[in-house]
Amino acid sequence: MENNTNELPNIGLVYDLACTTGGQTCFAASGTGLRRSTDGGETWQDAYASLNLEEALPTTSVVIKQLESKCCVIAGVPGGALYSTDAGETWTATSVTSPAPAVSTLVISPAFSEDEVVIAGTTQDGVFRSANGGRSWTHWNFGLLDMSVYCLGMSPNYAEDETLFIGVESGMFRSTNGGRAWREVDLPFGYDSVLSVAVSPAFAEDSTLFAGTEEQCLWKSTDGAKTWQLVGDAVLDGPVNALLLSPNYPATPDILMVLDESLLLSRDDGTTWTTLLTGDVSTVLAPQGMQPGTSVLIGLMTGEVISHRL
Amino acid sequence: MSKRKDWWQVPRVVFQPDTYRGLQSGIEQIVNAITPTLGPFPRIVMFDQTIGDQGRVPELLDDGGTIARRIIELPHRDADMGAMMARQMLWTLREKEGDGTATAAVLFKTVFDEGLRYLAAGGNAMRLRTYLDEGLRLIDAAIDAQAFMLEGKHDLAKLAIAVGRDEELGKMLGEIFDIIGEYGRLEVRNADGRHYEREYTGGMYWDNSGWHSRSFINNMQKQRCELEDAAIIMSDLDVEDFRDLIPALRHCVRNGIKSLLIITKTLSEETKTMFMMNKTQKRISVDVITAKTPGMSLDAQMTNLNDIAAWVGGKPYVKAAGDSLSNIKMEHMGRARRLWVDERNIHIDGGQGDPRYLRSYLADLRKAHGNMRDFDDREAMQQRIGQLMGGAATLRIGGNTKTEVEYNKEMARRAISAMRGAMRQGVVPGGGVAFMQCKPMLQAKLDAASDAEERTAYRILLHAMEAPSRTLMQNAGFEPGEVMGELLHAPAGSGFDVVNGKVVDMREAGILDVTTVIKAALHSAISSAAMTLTTDVLVHRPTAPDAAMTT
């Protein structure tokens, strides 16, 4: 296994990573801005160069979708979002509401080319929904009793089932109408924060998703969040800050997890785990899948983005 | 010589067999008036409204409970007692569930008539009642086992269309309840036009409140007072002296809070003046608006203050606890992202209270709601829960005439009540199929029974389980015997779709009944019929010929 360090200037914690399919064009959202790579993470440039900012703009989340005629990128920033339709060459700012919340997480519809839906989670105002690629946002929080959103998970079948999951300070909520209304998910351990969520690529068939918590480790549901089982027993101890399932899950039951500040890999659906990297890991992305020999991108607390061969 | 009394001045005692004969006659008249309303092709019952008011249009009804209620008195007093028994049962059911009265009427009559046949042959009414009650419990459990939850606006819309008998209304209600949930706040109002409209409001609001003075208005267009990132003081206190609020203002200044909502029962003119002066002169760097404690009564005010505190955090300051605002602490103030106050309401969006506490608080309220038996208490608790869930919907009902609007509103209310029940306890296959599916269980009990009353009870219940389906078919113009024969060979869950005239899987076809309504109809009918069968003597009290009947 190899580490290639593609050092960026010291830009603060890397919150989020996003890539086009295949991983050629990548973005890294961090405490002091957004970086873009057009060579799969080998080199990085300032994605906000066209904005001529006087100060760095903290960016807490980023999503990207490559369409036929354009490449859409939406970045979550304090007070709203920036959207681009030319892979980050130029940007337009949109505000979410007043007073401005901090956008903590973003998720983009798998059917974005048809529905242009983007969902934004915020730290104080719950969830916002855009149906025009991030140009404008609507506040839809019916039934959402917790406005501190840490993570979002979207069904790969969203165009049909409109199903979303959000991790919040007190646990988890679910929507089956595209984010218009939310229902509490009963978790067996009470009201612990859910920091990460990963939905199976085969959710339409297996109804499987994973929830990573702050103090109660990792949980799995195979019935669409109605019931839950603990994954990995007492082996895993610490906040689960990020989760990633193999694109071929469940046929290939690989899971990448950022546990506290370490990166772990399971090749057996969470039963056993191998520690890949210890210390300073904040997020992970696997643009080429998780087969042995492929490279994953790892965001660090120091602001670096490194690639790591599995 | 003493004055001879008129017939109605003499109490009259009625014994068997006149008791049963009289009761049966009355029950039959009420039930036969209601039976034609069962199903998707209800016949209309026309009520004469010309008595004492010449020329008024007759009232047209298709709701069993209302029909029963309109039948105030039958001429024959023995029959009248039977009719009033049935009437009371049906109206109570209608008040509690909003639906199911025609089903209950059919079940009631079947059980009563068949029970009567057995008793006339020498059976024991009390023993029979015991076994009927036992059978009722078993049927109840069997219906629970068939219940399933509806998910998504399309399933919800199908149910709403079936209950409300209006596709446009049904689709709209399906969407509304998919968003607001089973407890969600939904108001029904008149529309300006002919169609249905709906709108949604996010956040939480409390009525029976409003500003202390319109001088606080800072949004002239919307005529309301608005704040962002505000602290909130919640109380039912009377503020006479402005100086009582100085500690609170100091806390805000020290902690960088720029906006403050103060909720009090009353506010002295001096205090209002001080705040208005500050608004123009900006002596204190805090924008303040004030509002009245929401709620008409002391209890309602306490409840509302606790609910607001659950949402925004902090602690209410209340008279009953001897609290004073001069001792207020920073951590006792709530926080919200946005709020506004108008003439009658407080609206809060983005409460910043502890979400764990709010979720736990709501869970307790939902549990309490489930345990409540009184209809009005349940309604009040449901509204409270709906309020705290965040957001509300308004459904505006249109129509071509005022009568049509009122009719549509009544249909909407029935559908709304049915949908809340469905979302809480699920639905079962409709068209009487849920009852029919209890037959194998009852047959097994009958086969295993040796006691005469026990066997009779199960036989009666077996017949009763078919009665709603048969009635539906008859009302739609089909021959029940033929259809029942076809159903014998159909898979489980099959029933007869009387609209399309064919045997279908009821669940797949979307022909459903609300579990709570079906069970309530079942319980009301069977337990009332069983109790009526144990009636041995009627006693008629003296009453003047023109005395009004009480409900």
Interface residues (C-beta under 8 A of the other chain):
Chain A: S98 P99 P101 Q124 D125 G126 H139 W140 N141 F142 G143 L144 L145 D146 M147 S148 V168 E169 S170 G171 T176 N177 R180 A181 R183 E184 Y191
Chain B: E151 G152 K153 D178 I179 I180 G181 G184 Y200 G202 E228 D229 R337 R338 G350 G351 Q352 P355 R356 L358 R359 S360 L362 M389 G390 G391
